[in-house]
Amino acid sequence: MTFAGAIRSVLGNYVNFEGRAPRAEYWWWQLVMVLVALLVGGVGYSTNPFAQSAGLLGLLLFLPSLAVAIRRLHDTDRSGWFILLVFVPLIGSLILLWWYLKPGTPGPNRFGPDPRAA
């Protein structure tokens, strides 16, 4: 999956919490989120013209980020409810990171067909 293809896929499925997302789609999206954070907050609030809209931008990108994270969990054959592990200090985030790094289950699973086969 290419960078542009991943961004189109995430934004096109911004409220789709069903199906699967391959590793490339998830990690390309994470790169975009880091770049947006650097753009919005990197210069400083006093000189940054985007600072006024940082909160709105965060709200707009929250749902696509949540959806792709849940679809990534589905790709590893785990329920999207495991996203709540983020509320367990340190250990929960490390477990989620490990699952996001692992390859998805090959072939179809209970959440749909293999996204890499399409």
C-alpha positions in Angstrom: 0.0 0.0 0.0 1.4 3.4 -0.9 1.4 6.5 1.2 -1.4 8.2 -0.8 -3.4 5.0 -1.0 -3.3 4.6 2.8 -4.4 8.2 3.4 -7.3 7.8 0.9 -8.3 4.6 2.5 -8.3 6.0 6.1 -10.1 9.2 5.2 -12.6 7.2 3.0 -13.4 4.9 5.9 -13.2 7.5 8.6 -16.2 6.1 10.5 -16.0 2.5 9.3 -15.1 0.3 12.3 -15.7 -2.9 10.5 -13.2 -4.8 8.4 -9.5 -4.9 8.5 -6.6 -2.5 8.0 -3.1 -3.8 7.0 0.0 -2.7 8.8 1.0 -0.3 6.0 -2.3 1.6 6.2 -2.1 2.0 9.9 1.6 3.1 10.0 1.3 5.5 7.1 -1.6 7.1 8.9 0.5 7.3 12.1 3.2 9.1 10.1 0.6 11.6 8.8 -0.6 12.2 12.4 3.0 12.9 13.6 3.6 15.3 10.6 0.3 17.1 11.4 1.3 17.4 15.1 4.6 18.8 14.1 3.1 21.3 11.7 0.4 22.5 14.2 2.5 22.5 17.4 6.1 22.5 16.3 6.5 26.2 15.7 4.8 27.4 18.8 1.4 28.8 19.6 2.4 32.4 19.3 3.8 32.3 15.8 1.8 29.4 14.3 -1.2 30.5 12.3 -2.7 27.0 12.7 -2.7 27.2 16.5 -6.2 28.5 16.6 -7.5 25.5 14.8 -5.4 22.8 16.5 -8.3 21.7 18.7 -10.7 21.4 15.7 -8.1 19.6 13.7 -7.6 17.1 16.6 -11.3 16.5 16.8 -11.6 16.0 13.0 -8.7 13.4 13.0 -9.8 11.6 16.1 -12.5 9.4 14.4 -10.3 8.3 11.5 -7.5 7.5 13.9 -9.8 5.4 16.1 -11.3 3.6 13.1 -8.0 2.6 11.6 -6.7 1.5 15.0 -9.7 -0.7 15.5 -9.5 -2.1 12.0 -5.8 -2.9 12.6 -6.8 -4.9 15.7 -9.3 -6.7 13.6 -6.5 -7.6 11.1 -4.8 -9.4 14.0 -8.0 -11.2 14.8 -8.7 -9.2 18.0 -11.8 -7.4 19.0 -11.9 -3.6 18.6 -12.8 -3.3 22.3 -9.1 -4.1 23.1 -8.5 -0.4 22.2 -9.6 0.3 25.7 -6.2 -1.1 26.9 -4.9 2.4 26.2 -6.4 3.4 29.6 -4.2 0.9 31.4 -1.0 2.9 32.3 2.1 1.9 30.3 1.3 -1.9 29.9 -1.9 -1.3 27.9 -0.1 0.9 25.4 2.8 -1.5 25.1 0.4 -4.4 24.4 -1.4 -2.4 21.7 1.9 -1.4 20.2 3.0 -5.0 20.0 -0.3 -6.0 18.3 0.0 -3.1 15.8 3.5 -4.2 14.9 2.6 -7.9 14.4 1.5 -9.1 10.9 -2.2 -9.6 10.4 -3.7 -13.1 10.2 -3.3 -14.5 6.7 -6.4 -15.2 4.7 -9.9 -14.3 5.9 -10.7 -14.1 9.6 -13.9 -13.4 11.6 -13.6 -9.7 10.7 -13.4 -10.1 6.9 -11.2 -11.0 4.0 -7.4 -10.4 4.0 -6.9 -6.7 2.9 -3.6 -7.6 1.3 -5.2 -10.1 -1.0 -7.6 -7.5 -2.6 
